[in-house]
Amino acid sequence: MVTTAAARAGGASSTAQPPPEGRLCGRFRLSRGALDLDAELDVPAQGVTAVIGPSGCGKTTLLRCLAGLERAAGAAAFAGTTWQDDAAGVFVAAYRRGVGVVFQDARLFTHLSVRGNLRYALRRSALPDPGRTWDTVVQALALAPLLDRSAARLSGGEGQRVAMARAVLSGPRLLLLDEPMAALDVHRRRELGPFVWGLSRDIRLPMVYVSHALDEVLQVADTLAVMDGGRIVAAGTPADICTRPPLARYLGEELGGVLEGRVTAADPAFGLVEVQINGQRLLVPGGAADVGRRLRVHLRSRDITLATAAPDGRSSALNVLRAAVAAVHDADEAHAVLVELDCGARLLARITRRSLAALSLRPGAEVYAYVKAVVLAG
């Protein structure tokens, strides 16, 4: 239900200008116990937006405010539709917003099969082509082998996949995911990540994904927002956020770089694939079936060692990137610095001040970045 003070008075809304068509915007203020929420979110109304931050920083409350499940002071709009505008007396109830929510626990009907859970959602949706959406969702989340299984007999990862499918089949305009992998172990998290990405790609359903783990959301995020102390402190692409030196206090060792490339060759004998990134090569774990696939990799600043001499082949490091020093920044440790590199993309290396002096590194200097570890991010 929509209630507006202007409508009750018989007049027009007092909103100064219509909300932007292509954005998800929210400004919320709320004080409850130790939480002092004063957050402003302005992100694209498409793709996957991930909100990360430590426990208790307000991520779930922000999500509930967007869904209309929590009433806070402020305003909210999605893709040109106003959901909340306190100045105009507008508040759209949660069931009118067309939002689907996936919680930390799957909350399935355990007396029904997987098929029964999904059909329950489909009967209450207004999807224009429910049969096609059913087929796409079942394929994207690999649910065909599970359809006739009891929901009570699913693993944690399987249950979350069914919960996502049920939320999508209800026909939402926006899907909100509240730490859907929080109860899963690392292996199951990595297993579920590609399903989320596939769902976003195949259904083209905008998502907001809340988590406290950067490595988890790097698999799926198009936009990354960092939250702390009830506030959004930064937002941008993963590549941008992971190379902002001022964010070291929030991301710590996760700063470094996020690079994207395509698998061009496979070395099955050693379980590696070659990824071409901006004209350079990285060797990462993979299989022959990955050739042609696009990959996103995460390089941590502590896993990058700098040298001014070209590699001579007598090193265990598989990956060495040619780069130029773009800038040197203070780190969050007194005796360390963050060296900003240009290797066709931005990259940060954390080294000691002693190493900085010994190598005489200045902007413009040519270096070789030895990468000790590469983390597949998606």
Buried (B, 14 or more C-beta within 10 A) or exposed (E): EEEBBBBEEEEEBEBEEEBBEEBBBBBBBBEEEEBEBBBBBBBBBBBBBBBBBEEBBBBBBBBBBBBBBBEBBBBBBBBEBBBBBBEBBBBBEBEEBBBBBBBBBBEBEEEBBBBBBBBBBBEEBEBEEBEEBBEBBBEBBEBEEBBEBBBEEBEBBBBBBBBBBBBBBBBBBBBBBBBBBBBBEEEBBBBBBBBBBBBBEBBEBBBBBBBBBBBBBBBBBBBBBBBBBBBBBBBBEBBBBBBBBEBBEBBBEBBBBBBBBBBEBBEEEEEBBBBEBEEBBBBBEBEEEBBEEEBBBBBBBBBBBBBEEEEEEEEEBBBBBBBEBBEBBEBBEEEBBBBBBBBBBBBBBBBEBEBBEEBEBEEEBEBBBBBBEBBBBB
